[in-house]
Amino acid sequence: MVKQDVKISNPTGLHLRPAGNLCKEAMKFKCKVTFEYDGDNSANAKSVLSVLGACIKSGTTITLCCDGEDEEIALSALVAYIESGLGE
């Protein structure tokens, strides 16, 4: 398992469109993709409902976690995608 902290930089946080974009990007990888927030809470980054349920606001730092076959590639790509603003 690999992990990295990343700050949500888009002004609206993880509302519906960026949450969907994150899920779509995470689904490209075979590994399990989750993120940790607010201490010990976690969400499945491949589930829009799970991402929306986390209520992540702009400026929040999450810990992205990838576990499985292509974890290194997935972590690098997803961190870059989040830092670029999730397609917004």
C-alpha positions as CSV (number, residue, x, y, z in Angstrom):
1,M,0.0,0.0,0.0
2,V,1.2,3.5,-0.9
3,K,-0.1,6.8,0.6
4,Q,0.3,10.5,0.0
5,D,-1.3,13.6,1.4
6,V,-2.9,15.9,-1.2
7,K,-4.7,19.2,-0.7
8,I,-8.1,19.7,-2.5
9,S,-7.5,22.9,-4.3
10,N,-10.6,23.5,-6.5
11,P,-12.8,26.2,-5.0
12,T,-15.9,24.1,-4.5
13,G,-14.3,21.1,-2.9
14,L,-15.5,17.6,-3.9
15,H,-19.0,18.4,-5.0
16,L,-20.8,16.3,-7.6
17,R,-18.8,17.1,-10.8
18,P,-15.3,16.8,-9.3
19,A,-16.3,13.8,-7.2
20,G,-17.5,12.1,-10.4
21,N,-14.3,13.1,-12.2
22,L,-12.2,11.7,-9.4
23,C,-14.2,8.4,-9.5
24,K,-13.9,8.1,-13.2
25,E,-10.1,8.6,-13.0
26,A,-9.7,6.1,-10.1
27,M,-11.7,3.5,-12.0
28,K,-8.9,3.4,-14.6
29,F,-6.7,1.5,-12.2
30,K,-7.0,-2.1,-10.9
31,C,-5.8,-1.3,-7.3
32,K,-8.1,-0.3,-4.5
33,V,-8.2,3.5,-4.2
34,T,-9.4,5.1,-1.0
35,F,-8.7,8.3,0.9
36,E,-8.6,9.1,4.6
37,Y,-9.9,12.4,6.0
38,D,-10.8,13.9,9.4
39,G,-8.5,11.6,11.3
40,D,-9.7,8.0,11.0
41,N,-12.5,8.3,8.4
42,S,-12.1,6.8,4.9
43,A,-13.9,6.8,1.6
44,N,-13.8,4.7,-1.5
45,A,-12.5,6.9,-4.3
46,K,-14.2,4.7,-6.9
47,S,-17.7,5.4,-5.5
48,V,-19.3,8.8,-6.1
49,L,-21.7,8.4,-3.1
50,S,-18.7,7.6,-0.8
51,V,-16.8,10.6,-2.1
52,L,-19.8,12.9,-1.7
53,G,-20.5,11.5,1.7
54,A,-17.1,12.6,2.9
55,C,-18.1,16.3,2.4
56,I,-14.6,17.4,1.5
57,K,-14.3,21.2,1.3
58,S,-11.7,23.3,-0.6
59,G,-8.4,23.5,1.2
60,T,-8.9,20.1,3.0
61,T,-5.9,17.8,3.0
62,I,-6.8,14.1,2.4
63,T,-4.5,11.1,2.4
64,L,-4.9,9.2,-0.8
65,C,-4.2,5.4,-0.4
66,C,-3.7,2.9,-3.3
67,D,-3.3,-0.8,-2.6
68,G,-2.8,-3.4,-5.3
69,E,-1.2,-4.3,-8.6
70,D,-0.7,-0.8,-10.1
71,E,-0.7,1.2,-6.9
72,E,2.4,3.3,-7.6
73,I,1.2,4.5,-11.0
74,A,-2.3,5.1,-9.6
75,L,-1.1,7.2,-6.7
76,S,1.1,9.3,-8.9
77,A,-1.6,9.9,-11.5
78,L,-4.4,10.6,-9.0
79,V,-2.3,13.0,-7.0
80,A,-1.4,14.9,-10.2
81,Y,-5.1,14.9,-11.2
82,I,-6.3,16.3,-7.8
83,E,-3.6,18.9,-7.8
84,S,-4.6,20.0,-11.3
85,G,-8.1,20.8,-10.1
86,L,-10.0,17.6,-10.9
87,G,-10.9,18.7,-14.5
88,E,-12.4,22.0,-13.4
